[in-house]
Amino acid sequence: MTTANIKNGSNCLVIGGTHKGKAGIVQDMHTSKTGHVTITVVQGNGVRFKTLAKNVEVR
């Protein structure tokens, strides 16, 4: 999967990793020094968490 379709404000579902099964809105994207893209996801109840973009599916 590419991260080209993940943008700020996109609804997403986490399909892998620690936060698997959680959903929310993408708020912030960042590319690390090693090239991995991380995003911040905000859930409906206001809880925020960071995850790798490769673990997210846009809905």
PDB file of N, H, CA, C and O in Angstrom:
ATOM      1  N   MET A   1       0.828  -1.187   0.000  1.00  0.00           N
ATOM      2  CA  MET A   1       0.000   0.000   0.000  1.00  0.00           C
ATOM      3  C   MET A   1       0.868   1.244   0.000  1.00  0.00           C
ATOM      4  O   MET A   1       1.912   1.285   0.652  1.00  0.00           O
ATOM      5  N   THR A   2       0.438   2.245  -0.725  1.00  0.00           N
ATOM      6  H   THR A   2      -0.410   2.212  -1.255  1.00  0.00           H
ATOM      7  CA  THR A   2       1.157   3.512  -0.712  1.00  0.00           C
ATOM      8  C   THR A   2       0.467   4.476   0.240  1.00  0.00           C
ATOM      9  O   THR A   2      -0.710   4.315   0.562  1.00  0.00           O
ATOM     10  N   THR A   3       1.196   5.452   0.674  1.00  0.00           N
ATOM     11  H   THR A   3       2.152   5.582   0.412  1.00  0.00           H
ATOM     12  CA  THR A   3       0.626   6.441   1.595  1.00  0.00           C
ATOM     13  C   THR A   3       0.109   7.660   0.851  1.00  0.00           C
ATOM     14  O   THR A   3      -0.255   8.652   1.482  1.00  0.00           O
ATOM     15  N   ALA A   4       0.067   7.612  -0.479  1.00  0.00           N
ATOM     16  H   ALA A   4       0.363   6.806  -0.992  1.00  0.00           H
ATOM     17  CA  ALA A   4      -0.360   8.758  -1.269  1.00  0.00           C
ATOM     18  C   ALA A   4      -1.819   9.127  -1.020  1.00  0.00           C
ATOM     19  O   ALA A   4      -2.182  10.299  -1.128  1.00  0.00           O
ATOM     20  N   ASN A   5      -2.666   8.142  -0.687  1.00  0.00           N
ATOM     21  H   ASN A   5      -2.371   7.191  -0.600  1.00  0.00           H
ATOM     22  CA  ASN A   5      -4.083   8.435  -0.499  1.00  0.00           C
ATOM     23  C   ASN A   5      -4.415   8.812   0.940  1.00  0.00           C
ATOM     24  O   ASN A   5      -5.576   9.090   1.240  1.00  0.00           O
ATOM     25  N   ILE A   6      -3.432   8.831   1.837  1.00  0.00           N
ATOM     26  H   ILE A   6      -2.489   8.606   1.593  1.00  0.00           H
ATOM     27  CA  ILE A   6      -3.655   9.243   3.223  1.00  0.00           C
ATOM     28  C   ILE A   6      -3.355  10.732   3.329  1.00  0.00           C
ATOM     29  O   ILE A   6      -2.242  11.177   3.047  1.00  0.00           O
ATOM     30  N   LYS A   7      -4.364  11.493   3.741  1.00  0.00           N
ATOM     31  H   LYS A   7      -5.268  11.131   3.971  1.00  0.00           H
ATOM     32  CA  LYS A   7      -4.214  12.944   3.863  1.00  0.00           C
ATOM     33  C   LYS A   7      -4.826  13.400   5.181  1.00  0.00           C
ATOM     34  O   LYS A   7      -5.641  12.688   5.769  1.00  0.00           O
ATOM     35  N   ASN A   8      -4.443  14.568   5.642  1.00  0.00           N
ATOM     36  H   ASN A   8      -3.782  15.147   5.166  1.00  0.00           H
ATOM     37  CA  ASN A   8      -5.044  15.143   6.849  1.00  0.00           C
ATOM     38  C   ASN A   8      -6.553  15.249   6.660  1.00  0.00           C
ATOM     39  O   ASN A   8      -7.022  15.729   5.629  1.00  0.00           O
ATOM     40  N   GLY A   9      -7.301  14.804   7.645  1.00  0.00           N
ATOM     41  H   GLY A   9      -6.920  14.414   8.483  1.00  0.00           H
ATOM     42  CA  GLY A   9      -8.752  14.856   7.585  1.00  0.00           C
ATOM     43  C   GLY A   9      -9.398  13.592   7.047  1.00  0.00           C
ATOM     44  O   GLY A   9     -10.624  13.480   7.049  1.00  0.00           O
ATOM     45  N   SER A  10      -8.599  12.636   6.585  1.00  0.00           N
ATOM     46  H   SER A  10      -7.603  12.727   6.583  1.00  0.00           H
ATOM     47  CA  SER A  10      -9.139  11.378   6.058  1.00  0.00           C
ATOM     48  C   SER A  10      -9.613  10.488   7.195  1.00  0.00           C
ATOM     49  O   SER A  10      -8.965  10.402   8.238  1.00  0.00           O
ATOM     50  N   ASN A  11     -10.750   9.825   6.990  1.00  0.00           N
ATOM     51  H   ASN A  11     -11.276   9.895   6.143  1.00  0.00           H
ATOM     52  CA  ASN A  11     -11.191   8.805   7.940  1.00  0.00           C
ATOM     53  C   ASN A  11     -10.376   7.561   7.689  1.00  0.00           C
ATOM     54  O   ASN A  11     -10.150   7.191   6.536  1.00  0.00           O
ATOM     55  N   CYS A  12      -9.927   6.903   8.753  1.00  0.00           N
ATOM     56  H   CYS A  12     -10.110   7.203   9.689  1.00  0.00           H
ATOM     57  CA  CYS A  12      -9.086   5.737   8.578  1.00  0.00           C
ATOM     58  C   CYS A  12      -9.399   4.662   9.604  1.00  0.00           C
ATOM     59  O   CYS A  12      -9.996   4.924  10.649  1.00  0.00           O
ATOM     60  N   LEU A  13      -8.982   3.448   9.279  1.00  0.00           N
ATOM     61  H   LEU A  13      -8.498   3.235   8.430  1.00  0.00           H
ATOM     62  CA  LEU A  13      -9.105   2.299  10.157  1.00  0.00           C
ATOM     63  C   LEU A  13      -7.730   1.675  10.268  1.00  0.00           C
ATOM     64  O   LEU A  13      -7.075   1.441   9.253  1.00  0.00           O
ATOM     65  N   VAL A  14      -7.283   1.402  11.478  1.00  0.00           N
ATOM     66  H   VAL A  14      -7.815   1.591  12.303  1.00  0.00           H
ATOM     67  CA  VAL A  14      -5.979   0.790  11.697  1.00  0.00           C
ATOM     68  C   VAL A  14      -6.128  -0.718  11.509  1.00  0.00           C
ATOM     69  O   VAL A  14      -6.925  -1.356  12.197  1.00  0.00           O
ATOM     70  N   ILE A  15      -5.365  -1.285  10.581  1.00  0.00           N
ATOM     71  H   ILE A  15      -4.718  -0.767  10.022  1.00  0.00           H
ATOM     72  CA  ILE A  15      -5.494  -2.700  10.236  1.00  0.00           C
ATOM     73  C   ILE A  15      -4.322  -3.537  10.718  1.00  0.00           C
ATOM     74  O   ILE A  15      -4.278  -4.741  10.463  1.00  0.00           O
ATOM     75  N   GLY A  16      -3.368  -2.920  11.413  1.00  0.00           N
ATOM     76  H   GLY A  16      -3.403  -1.943  11.620  1.00  0.00           H
ATOM     77  CA  GLY A  16      -2.224  -3.663  11.924  1.00  0.00           C
ATOM     78  C   GLY A  16      -1.542  -2.907  13.046  1.00  0.00           C
ATOM     79  O   GLY A  16      -1.768  -1.712  13.232  1.00  0.00           O
ATOM     80  N   GLY A  17      -0.705  -3.614  13.793  1.00  0.00           N
ATOM     81  H   GLY A  17      -0.522  -4.585  13.642  1.00  0.00           H
ATOM     82  CA  GLY A  17       0.056  -2.983  14.859  1.00  0.00           C
ATOM     83  C   GLY A  17      -0.694  -2.953  16.173  1.00  0.00           C
ATOM     84  O   GLY A  17      -1.717  -3.619  16.338  1.00  0.00           O
ATOM     85  N   THR A  18      -0.179  -2.182  17.096  1.00  0.00           N
ATOM     86  H   THR A  18       0.652  -1.641  16.962  1.00  0.00           H
ATOM     87  CA  THR A  18      -0.705  -2.088  18.455  1.00  0.00           C
ATOM     88  C   THR A  18      -2.147  -1.592  18.497  1.00  0.00           C
ATOM     89  O   THR A  18      -2.931  -2.061  19.323  1.00  0.00           O
ATOM     90  N   HIS A  19      -2.507  -0.669  17.637  1.00  0.00           N
ATOM     91  H   HIS A  19      -1.871  -0.288  16.966  1.00  0.00           H
ATOM     92  CA  HIS A  19      -3.826  -0.030  17.672  1.00  0.00           C
ATOM     93  C   HIS A  19      -4.819  -0.667  16.698  1.00  0.00           C
ATOM     94  O   HIS A  19      -5.807  -0.032  16.329  1.00  0.00           O
ATOM     95  N   LYS A  20      -4.579  -1.885  16.284  1.00  0.00           N
ATOM     96  H   LYS A  20      -3.776  -2.401  16.584  1.00  0.00           H
ATOM     97  CA  LYS A  20      -5.428  -2.581  15.316  1.00  0.00           C
ATOM     98  C   LYS A  20      -6.886  -2.555  15.758  1.00  0.00           C
ATOM     99  O   LYS A  20      -7.201  -2.844  16.912  1.00  0.00           O
ATOM    100  N   GLY A  21      -7.777  -2.202  14.821  1.00  0.00           N
ATOM    101  H   GLY A  21      -7.520  -1.967  13.883  1.00  0.00           H
ATOM    102  CA  GLY A  21      -9.201  -2.159  15.097  1.00  0.00           C
ATOM    103  C   GLY A  21      -9.719  -0.778  15.466  1.00  0.00           C
ATOM    104  O   GLY A  21     -10.930  -0.558  15.466  1.00  0.00           O
ATOM    105  N   LYS A  22      -8.837   0.148  15.777  1.00  0.00           N
ATOM    106  H   LYS A  22      -7.853  -0.030  15.777  1.00  0.00           H
ATOM    107  CA  LYS A  22      -9.266   1.502  16.132  1.00  0.00           C
ATOM    108  C   LYS A  22      -9.457   2.316  14.858  1.00  0.00           C
ATOM    109  O   LYS A  22      -8.838   2.038  13.831  1.00  0.00           O
ATOM    110  N   ALA A  23     -10.312   3.314  14.936  1.00  0.00           N
ATOM    111  H   ALA A  23     -10.815   3.541  15.770  1.00  0.00           H
ATOM    112  CA  ALA A  23     -10.591   4.166  13.781  1.00  0.00           C
ATOM    113  C   ALA A  23     -10.596   5.622  14.225  1.00  0.00           C
ATOM    114  O   ALA A  23     -10.766   5.929  15.405  1.00  0.00           O
ATOM    115  N   GLY A  24     -10.405   6.507  13.261  1.00  0.00           N
ATOM    116  H   GLY A  24     -10.267   6.258  12.302  1.00  0.00           H
ATOM    117  CA  GLY A  24     -10.419   7.931  13.575  1.00  0.00           C
ATOM    118  C   GLY A  24     -10.077   8.763  12.358  1.00  0.00           C
ATOM    119  O   GLY A  24     -10.211   8.317  11.218  1.00  0.00           O
ATOM    120  N   ILE A  25      -9.636   9.975  12.617  1.00  0.00           N
ATOM    121  H   ILE A  25      -9.527  10.338  13.542  1.00  0.00           H
ATOM    122  CA  ILE A  25      -9.306  10.933  11.561  1.00  0.00           C
ATOM    123  C   ILE A  25      -7.819  11.236  11.610  1.00  0.00           C
ATOM    124  O   ILE A  25      -7.261  11.491  12.677  1.00  0.00           O
ATOM    125  N   VAL A  26      -7.183  11.204  10.449  1.00  0.00           N
ATOM    126  H   VAL A  26      -7.637  10.997   9.582  1.00  0.00           H
ATOM    127  CA  VAL A  26      -5.756  11.507  10.348  1.00  0.00           C
ATOM    128  C   VAL A  26      -5.561  12.998  10.608  1.00  0.00           C
ATOM    129  O   VAL A  26      -6.229  13.840  10.008  1.00  0.00           O
ATOM    130  N   GLN A  27      -4.632  13.307  11.514  1.00  0.00           N
ATOM    131  H   GLN A  27      -4.089  12.623  12.001  1.00  0.00           H
ATOM    132  CA  GLN A  27      -4.414  14.707  11.846  1.00  0.00           C
ATOM    133  C   GLN A  27      -3.034  15.207  11.433  1.00  0.00           C
ATOM    134  O   GLN A  27      -2.895  16.364  11.035  1.00  0.00           O
ATOM    135  N   ASP A  28      -2.020  14.365  11.520  1.00  0.00           N
ATOM    136  H   ASP A  28      -2.133  13.425  11.843  1.00  0.00           H
ATOM    137  CA  ASP A  28      -0.666  14.840  11.269  1.00  0.00           C
ATOM    138  C   ASP A  28       0.144  13.732  10.632  1.00  0.00           C
ATOM    139  O   ASP A  28       0.076  12.584  11.069  1.00  0.00           O
ATOM    140  N   MET A  29       0.911  14.061   9.601  1.00  0.00           N
ATOM    141  H   MET A  29       0.966  14.994   9.246  1.00  0.00           H
ATOM    142  CA  MET A  29       1.801  13.093   8.955  1.00  0.00           C
ATOM    143  C   MET A  29       3.235  13.576   9.089  1.00  0.00           C
ATOM    144  O   MET A  29       3.516  14.772   9.008  1.00  0.00           O
ATOM    145  N   HIS A  30       4.136  12.623   9.294  1.00  0.00           N
ATOM    146  H   HIS A  30       3.908  11.652   9.360  1.00  0.00           H
ATOM    147  CA  HIS A  30       5.550  12.961   9.439  1.00  0.00           C
ATOM    148  C   HIS A  30       6.377  11.820   8.869  1.00  0.00           C
ATOM    149  O   HIS A  30       6.067  10.651   9.098  1.00  0.00           O
ATOM    150  N   THR A  31       7.427  12.153   8.126  1.00  0.00           N
ATOM    151  H   THR A  31       7.678  13.103   7.939  1.00  0.00           H
ATOM    152  CA  THR A  31       8.356  11.151   7.626  1.00  0.00           C
ATOM    153  C   THR A  31       9.622  11.207   8.475  1.00  0.00           C
ATOM    154  O   THR A  31      10.259  12.254   8.593  1.00  0.00           O
ATOM    155  N   SER A  32       9.976  10.070   9.062  1.00  0.00           N
ATOM    156  H   SER A  32       9.459   9.220   8.966  1.00  0.00           H
ATOM    157  CA  SER A  32      11.147  10.013   9.932  1.00  0.00           C
ATOM    158  C   SER A  32      12.430  10.002   9.114  1.00  0.00           C
ATOM    159  O   SER A  32      12.403   9.917   7.886  1.00  0.00           O
ATOM    160  N   LYS A  33      13.545  10.089   9.814  1.00  0.00           N
ATOM    161  H   LYS A  33      13.566  10.158  10.812  1.00  0.00           H
ATOM    162  CA  LYS A  33      14.853  10.054   9.149  1.00  0.00           C
ATOM    163  C   LYS A  33      15.061   8.753   8.392  1.00  0.00           C
ATOM    164  O   LYS A  33      15.744   8.730   7.368  1.00  0.00           O
ATOM    165  N   THR A  34      14.479   7.676   8.889  1.00  0.00           N
ATOM    166  H   THR A  34      13.924   7.695   9.721  1.00  0.00           H
ATOM    167  CA  THR A  34      14.646   6.365   8.248  1.00  0.00           C
ATOM    168  C   THR A  34      13.676   6.143   7.098  1.00  0.00           C
ATOM    169  O   THR A  34      13.747   5.119   6.418  1.00  0.00           O
ATOM    170  N   GLY A  35      12.759   7.102   6.868  1.00  0.00           N
ATOM    171  H   GLY A  35      12.702   7.934   7.420  1.00  0.00           H
ATOM    172  CA  GLY A  35      11.844   7.008   5.740  1.00  0.00           C
ATOM    173  C   GLY A  35      10.474   6.452   6.065  1.00  0.00           C
ATOM    174  O   GLY A  35       9.629   6.350   5.175  1.00  0.00           O
ATOM    175  N   HIS A  36      10.228   6.088   7.321  1.00  0.00           N
ATOM    176  H   HIS A  36      10.914   6.171   8.044  1.00  0.00           H
ATOM    177  CA  HIS A  36       8.916   5.581   7.699  1.00  0.00           C
ATOM    178  C   HIS A  36       7.953   6.747   7.919  1.00  0.00           C
ATOM    179  O   HIS A  36       8.313   7.751   8.533  1.00  0.00           O
ATOM    180  N   VAL A  37       6.728   6.607   7.414  1.00  0.00           N
ATOM    181  H   VAL A  37       6.435   5.792   6.916  1.00  0.00           H
ATOM    182  CA  VAL A  37       5.722   7.655   7.557  1.00  0.00           C
ATOM    183  C   VAL A  37       4.865   7.340   8.773  1.00  0.00           C
ATOM    184  O   VAL A  37       4.262   6.270   8.859  1.00  0.00           O
ATOM    185  N   THR A  38       4.814   8.284   9.718  1.00  0.00           N
ATOM    186  H   THR A  38       5.304   9.153   9.648  1.00  0.00           H
ATOM    187  CA  THR A  38       3.979   8.125  10.904  1.00  0.00           C
ATOM    188  C   THR A  38       2.827   9.115  10.826  1.00  0.00           C
ATOM    189  O   THR A  38       2.955  10.192  10.243  1.00  0.00           O
ATOM    190  N   ILE A  39       1.705   8.738  11.418  1.00  0.00           N
ATOM    191  H   ILE A  39       1.601   7.864  11.891  1.00  0.00           H
ATOM    192  CA  ILE A  39       0.544   9.621  11.441  1.00  0.00           C
ATOM    193  C   ILE A  39      -0.018   9.671  12.854  1.00  0.00           C
ATOM    194  O   ILE A  39       0.170   8.748  13.646  1.00  0.00           O
ATOM    195  N   THR A  40      -0.711  10.765  13.156  1.00  0.00           N
ATOM    196  H   THR A  40      -0.863  11.515  12.512  1.00  0.00           H
ATOM    197  CA  THR A  40      -1.458  10.880  14.398  1.00  0.00           C
ATOM    198  C   THR A  40      -2.918  10.686  14.041  1.00  0.00           C
ATOM    199  O   THR A  40      -3.433  11.327  13.125  1.00  0.00           O
ATOM    200  N   VAL A  41      -3.589   9.793  14.773  1.00  0.00           N
ATOM    201  H   VAL A  41      -3.170   9.272  15.517  1.00  0.00           H
ATOM    202  CA  VAL A  41      -5.004   9.518  14.545  1.00  0.00           C
ATOM    203  C   VAL A  41      -5.776  10.015  15.761  1.00  0.00           C
ATOM    204  O   VAL A  41      -5.395   9.749  16.901  1.00  0.00           O
ATOM    205  N   VAL A  42      -6.868  10.742  15.510  1.00  0.00           N
ATOM    206  H   VAL A  42      -7.178  10.958  14.584  1.00  0.00           H
ATOM    207  CA  VAL A  42      -7.727  11.238  16.579  1.00  0.00           C
ATOM    208  C   VAL A  42      -9.035  10.460  16.503  1.00  0.00           C
ATOM    209  O   VAL A  42      -9.731  10.492  15.489  1.00  0.00           O
ATOM    210  N   GLN A  43      -9.361   9.759  17.593  1.00  0.00           N
ATOM    211  H   GLN A  43      -8.796   9.734  18.417  1.00  0.00           H
ATOM    212  CA  GLN A  43     -10.598   8.997  17.644  1.00  0.00           C
ATOM    213  C   GLN A  43     -11.769   9.923  17.933  1.00  0.00           C
ATOM    214  O   GLN A  43     -11.572  11.084  18.291  1.00  0.00           O
ATOM    215  N   GLY A  44     -12.984   9.417  17.779  1.00  0.00           N
ATOM    216  H   GLY A  44     -13.145   8.474  17.488  1.00  0.00           H
ATOM    217  CA  GLY A  44     -14.195  10.202  18.009  1.00  0.00           C
ATOM    218  C   GLY A  44     -14.308  10.746  19.419  1.00  0.00           C
ATOM    219  O   GLY A  44     -14.908  11.800  19.628  1.00  0.00           O
ATOM    220  N   ASN A  45     -13.734  10.036  20.399  1.00  0.00           N
ATOM    221  H   ASN A  45     -13.246   9.180  20.228  1.00  0.00           H
ATOM    222  CA  ASN A  45     -13.807  10.485  21.794  1.00  0.00           C
ATOM    223  C   ASN A  45     -12.656  11.423  22.167  1.00  0.00           C
ATOM    224  O   ASN A  45     -12.519  11.794  23.332  1.00  0.00           O
ATOM    225  N   GLY A  46     -11.830  11.809  21.193  1.00  0.00           N
ATOM    226  H   GLY A  46     -11.941  11.508  20.246  1.00  0.00           H
ATOM    227  CA  GLY A  46     -10.751  12.759  21.430  1.00  0.00           C
ATOM    228  C   GLY A  46      -9.405  12.136  21.755  1.00  0.00           C
ATOM    229  O   GLY A  46      -8.406  12.851  21.836  1.00  0.00           O
ATOM    230  N   VAL A  47      -9.351  10.823  21.943  1.00  0.00           N
ATOM    231  H   VAL A  47     -10.163  10.243  21.877  1.00  0.00           H
ATOM    232  CA  VAL A  47      -8.089  10.155  22.243  1.00  0.00           C
ATOM    233  C   VAL A  47      -7.221  10.140  20.995  1.00  0.00           C
ATOM    234  O   VAL A  47      -7.689   9.822  19.901  1.00  0.00           O
ATOM    235  N   ARG A  48      -5.941  10.490  21.172  1.00  0.00           N
ATOM    236  H   ARG A  48      -5.561  10.748  22.060  1.00  0.00           H
ATOM    237  CA  ARG A  48      -4.987  10.550  20.058  1.00  0.00           C
ATOM    238  C   ARG A  48      -3.950   9.456  20.218  1.00  0.00           C
ATOM    239  O   ARG A  48      -3.575   9.099  21.335  1.00  0.00           O
ATOM    240  N   PHE A  49      -3.489   8.926  19.094  1.00  0.00           N
ATOM    241  H   PHE A  49      -3.794   9.215  18.186  1.00  0.00           H
ATOM    242  CA  PHE A  49      -2.381   7.971  19.116  1.00  0.00           C
ATOM    243  C   PHE A  49      -1.622   8.069  17.807  1.00  0.00           C
ATOM    244  O   PHE A  49      -2.154   8.506  16.786  1.00  0.00           O
ATOM    245  N   LYS A  50      -0.369   7.653  17.863  1.00  0.00           N
ATOM    246  H   LYS A  50       0.063   7.298  18.692  1.00  0.00           H
ATOM    247  CA  LYS A  50       0.484   7.644  16.674  1.00  0.00           C
ATOM    248  C   LYS A  50       0.632   6.215  16.188  1.00  0.00           C
ATOM    249  O   LYS A  50       0.677   5.275  16.982  1.00  0.00           O
ATOM    250  N   THR A  51       0.707   6.065  14.866  1.00  0.00           N
ATOM    251  H   THR A  51       0.670   6.828  14.222  1.00  0.00           H
ATOM    252  CA  THR A  51       0.902   4.760  14.262  1.00  0.00           C
ATOM    253  C   THR A  51       1.600   4.949  12.926  1.00  0.00           C
ATOM    254  O   THR A  51       1.691   6.063  12.412  1.00  0.00           O
ATOM    255  N   LEU A  52       2.085   3.861  12.377  1.00  0.00           N
ATOM    256  H   LEU A  52       2.011   2.956  12.795  1.00  0.00           H
ATOM    257  CA  LEU A  52       2.716   3.914  11.058  1.00  0.00           C
ATOM    258  C   LEU A  52       1.649   3.953   9.976  1.00  0.00           C
ATOM    259  O   LEU A  52       0.620   3.286  10.084  1.00  0.00           O
ATOM    260  N   ALA A  53       1.895   4.730   8.941  1.00  0.00           N
ATOM    261  H   ALA A  53       2.731   5.272   8.853  1.00  0.00           H
ATOM    262  CA  ALA A  53       0.922   4.860   7.853  1.00  0.00           C
ATOM    263  C   ALA A  53       0.686   3.530   7.144  1.00  0.00           C
ATOM    264  O   ALA A  53      -0.392   3.316   6.590  1.00  0.00           O
ATOM    265  N   LYS A  54       1.668   2.637   7.150  1.00  0.00           N
ATOM    266  H   LYS A  54       2.544   2.811   7.600  1.00  0.00           H
ATOM    267  CA  LYS A  54       1.490   1.345   6.478  1.00  0.00           C
ATOM    268  C   LYS A  54       0.458   0.472   7.189  1.00  0.00           C
ATOM    269  O   LYS A  54      -0.034  -0.493   6.605  1.00  0.00           O
ATOM    270  N   ASN A  55       0.120   0.795   8.444  1.00  0.00           N
ATOM    271  H   ASN A  55       0.519   1.580   8.918  1.00  0.00           H
ATOM    272  CA  ASN A  55      -0.868   0.040   9.208  1.00  0.00           C
ATOM    273  C   ASN A  55      -2.272   0.602   9.094  1.00  0.00           C
ATOM    274  O   ASN A  55      -3.170   0.152   9.805  1.00  0.00           O
ATOM    275  N   VAL A  56      -2.484   1.574   8.217  1.00  0.00           N
ATOM    276  H   VAL A  56      -1.754   1.939   7.639  1.00  0.00           H
ATOM    277  CA  VAL A  56      -3.763   2.282   8.129  1.00  0.00           C
ATOM    278  C   VAL A  56      -4.399   2.085   6.769  1.00  0.00           C
ATOM    279  O   VAL A  56      -3.725   2.047   5.739  1.00  0.00           O
ATOM    280  N   GLU A  57      -5.734   1.959   6.796  1.00  0.00           N
ATOM    281  H   GLU A  57      -6.281   1.990   7.633  1.00  0.00           H
ATOM    282  CA  GLU A  57      -6.515   1.855   5.574  1.00  0.00           C
ATOM    283  C   GLU A  57      -7.504   3.025   5.554  1.00  0.00           C
ATOM    284  O   GLU A  57      -8.218   3.248   6.532  1.00  0.00           O
ATOM    285  N   VAL A  58      -7.549   3.765   4.457  1.00  0.00           N
ATOM    286  H   VAL A  58      -6.969   3.584   3.662  1.00  0.00           H
ATOM    287  CA  VAL A  58      -8.460   4.899   4.353  1.00  0.00           C
ATOM    288  C   VAL A  58      -9.859   4.372   4.056  1.00  0.00           C
ATOM    289  O   VAL A  58     -10.034   3.484   3.221  1.00  0.00           O
ATOM    290  N   ARG A  59     -10.866   4.934   4.756  1.00  0.00           N
ATOM    291  H   ARG A  59     -10.724   5.656   5.434  1.00  0.00           H
ATOM    292  CA  ARG A  59     -12.251   4.499   4.540  1.00  0.00           C
ATOM    293  C   ARG A  59     -13.027   5.529   3.780  1.00  0.00           C
ATOM    294  O   ARG A  59     -14.211   5.333   3.506  1.00  0.00           O
TER     295      ARG A  59
END
